[in-house]
Amino acid sequence: MSLLKKAKRPYKLIIVGEGPLESDLKKKVMELGLEKDVIFTGLRLDVHQMYQMMDLFVLTSFYEGLPVVGIEAQVSGLPCLFSENITSEVGILKYDFLPIADNSKGMWVAKIEEVDMNENRHDAFNMMLNSGYDIEYESKKLQRFYECL
């Protein structure tokens, strides 16, 4: 975020949720003077609505199995950036995987700045149906599997 602050466009970072590193993260935000640029929402039950106010979803994680938040963000029509440590099955619509290391920060900044903030959200629902995440289709497929047993 401190690198993005030097960019031509204004950015806000929204951190949703809680966790054991939250106090360390808040301290780091203060050290870097980013208090006006970073919003901590805490635990939320309306994350699906929050996606509607975002232009981009970024998940920098050293390990995630299949992060549901990544699927939700894409289905909301958001372009997504994921660290390459996240399982590739999360990528269903508009996404990129990037390395997560100290020397890759510039790559993340460049990719974030490439995002067209004025782009219309794509038809995520129909794209999601074609990607294998449709419960109706998958439940029928599972039923056929059990019937064949």
C-alpha positions in Angstrom: 0.0 0.0 0.0 2.9 2.4 0.7 4.1 1.8 -2.9 0.6 2.4 -4.3 0.3 5.6 -2.4 2.9 7.0 -4.8 0.7 6.1 -7.8 -1.3 8.6 -9.7 -4.7 7.2 -8.6 -5.9 7.3 -5.0 -6.2 3.8 -3.5 -7.9 2.5 -0.4 -7.1 -0.8 1.2 -10.0 -2.5 2.9 -9.1 -5.4 5.2 -12.0 -7.5 6.1 -12.0 -9.9 9.0 -10.1 -10.6 12.2 -7.1 -12.7 13.0 -4.1 -13.2 15.3 -1.9 -10.7 13.3 -4.5 -7.9 13.3 -2.8 -5.8 16.0 0.6 -6.2 14.2 -1.0 -5.1 11.0 -2.6 -2.1 12.5 0.8 -1.2 14.1 2.5 -1.5 10.7 -0.2 0.7 9.1 0.5 3.4 11.7 4.3 3.1 11.3 3.9 3.7 7.5 1.5 6.6 8.0 -1.3 4.8 6.1 -4.1 5.3 8.6 -6.1 7.3 6.0 -5.5 4.8 3.3 -6.4 1.5 5.1 -9.8 0.6 6.5 -10.1 -2.3 9.0 -13.7 -3.5 9.0 -13.4 -6.3 11.5 -15.6 -9.4 11.2 -18.5 -8.8 8.8 -21.5 -10.8 7.8 -22.2 -8.7 4.7 -19.0 -9.3 2.8 -21.0 -10.1 -0.4 -22.3 -6.5 -0.3 -18.8 -5.1 0.3 -17.6 -6.6 -2.9 -19.9 -4.2 -4.8 -17.9 -1.2 -3.6 -14.6 -2.7 -4.6 -12.7 -2.4 -7.8 -10.2 -5.2 -7.2 -9.8 -8.1 -4.9 -6.3 -9.0 -3.7 -5.4 -12.1 -1.7 -1.8 -12.2 -0.7 -1.4 -15.4 1.3 1.4 -17.8 2.0 -1.1 -20.6 2.1 -4.8 -21.1 1.4 -6.5 -24.2 0.4 -9.5 -23.2 -1.7 -10.4 -19.7 -0.4 -14.1 -19.2 -0.7 -13.6 -15.4 -0.6 -11.7 -15.7 -3.8 -14.6 -17.5 -5.5 -17.1 -15.0 -4.0 -15.1 -12.0 -5.2 -14.9 -13.4 -8.8 -18.7 -14.2 -8.8 -19.2 -10.6 -7.8 -17.5 -9.6 -11.0 -14.3 -8.4 -9.4 -10.9 -8.9 -11.1 -8.7 -10.8 -8.6 -5.1 -11.1 -7.8 -4.0 -14.1 -5.9 -0.6 -15.2 -4.6 0.8 -18.2 -6.4 0.7 -20.2 -3.2 -3.1 -20.4 -3.4 -4.6 -23.4 -5.0 -5.2 -22.9 -8.7 -8.8 -24.1 -8.5 -9.7 -20.7 -7.1 -9.2 -19.1 -10.6 -12.5 -19.3 -12.4 -13.1 -15.9 -14.0 -10.9 -12.9 -14.2 -7.8 -13.5 -12.2 -4.0 -13.6 -12.0 -1.5 -15.4 -9.8 1.6 -13.6 -8.7 4.6 -14.6 -6.6 4.6 -13.5 -3.0 8.1 -12.4 -2.0 9.8 -9.2 -1.0 11.3 -8.7 -4.5 7.8 -9.1 -6.1 6.2 -6.0 -4.6 6.8 -4.0 -7.8 5.0 -6.7 -9.8 1.9 -6.5 -7.6 1.9 -2.7 -7.8 2.2 -2.8 -11.6 -0.6 -5.4 -11.9 -2.9 -3.4 -9.6 -2.3 -0.2 -11.6 -3.2 -2.1 -14.8 -6.7 -2.7 -13.6 -9.3 -0.6 -15.4 -11.3 0.9 -12.5 -14.0 2.0 -15.0 -14.5 -1.4 -16.6 -18.0 -2.7 -16.4 -18.4 -5.8 -14.3 -18.5 -8.9 -16.5 -21.4 -11.3 -16.5 -19.9 -13.2 -13.7 -23.0 -15.4 -13.0 -23.1 -17.0 -16.4 -19.3 -17.4 -16.5 -19.4 -19.0 -13.0 -22.1 -21.5 -14.2 -19.7 -22.6 -17.0 -16.8 -23.0 -14.7 -18.2 -25.9 -12.7 -19.4 -24.0 -9.6 -23.1 -24.4 -10.4 -24.8 -26.3 -7.5 -27.7 -27.4 -9.7 -25.4 -29.0 -12.3 -23.0 -30.4 -9.7 -25.7 -31.9 -7.6 -27.2 -33.7 -10.6 -23.8 -35.0 -11.5 -23.3 -36.3 -8.0 -26.7 -37.9 -8.1 -25.9 -39.7 -11.3 -22.6 -40.9 -9.8 -24.4 -42.4 -6.8 -27.1 -44.0 -9.0 -24.3 -45.7 -11.0 -22.9 -47.3 -7.8 
